[in-house]
Amino acid sequence: MLDWLTSPAFHAFGAPTTWAELLGFLTGLVTVFLVVRQHIANWPLGIANVLLLMVAFWHVGLYGDAWLQVVYVVLGCYGWWQWTLGRTRTVRATTRTEWWALAVAGVLLSVLLWWYLDRFTSSTVPGPDAVTTAVSLLATYGQTLRLVESWYLWIAVDLVYVPLYGYKDLWLTAVLYVAFLGLCVLGLREWRAAWRTAWRTA
């Protein structure tokens, strides 16, 4: 199965695009669209998506992003559980305390991952790999709680991911993250509207 997933499905920009990357592209688009719509099916489909991307990233040596997908599975299960129980029925704004906690966690995670990737892996981009990994984790955690501002984190990290994946010849994934940027802007708009409606109702 792994041999098939890492085999070329087609070539783009002179580089092979694996089946794992192609399937990750398709499931990723649907997953983010479902998050924008606040549909609970985004979590199980998202778990399948990150497992596919884990194979694609490991194959090209993006080890930080590959291990990130494992954490995404855990966060996906947590988000699925939270949304199923209805503990996060409506979107809300991030509190000042939460922002400070996210900022501290982001810096610590970035430094720790950068050190690990630089010292113990053959990653050629330990800095960008570490920072995007850390911010992506925080953005996903924010979405499990339906925090409106989690979309700002995704927009910021996608702006780095696009050139990073192009540099690693993951061109289809780079195109996917361009599409993600558009969906993130749409998601921010939709969630802000939902938050304002919930705030007025309350």
Buried (B, 14 or more C-beta within 10 A) or exposed (E): EEEEBBEEBEEBEEBBBBBBBBBBBEBBBBBBBBBBEBEEEBBBBBBBBBBBBBBBBBBBBBBBBBBBBEBBBEBBBBBBEBBEEEEBEBBBEBEEEBEEEBEEBBEEBBEEBBEBBEEEBEBEBBBBBBBBBBBBBBBBBBBBBBBBBBBBBBBBBBBBBBEBBBEBBBBBBBBBBBBBBEBBBBBBEBBBEBBEEBEEEE
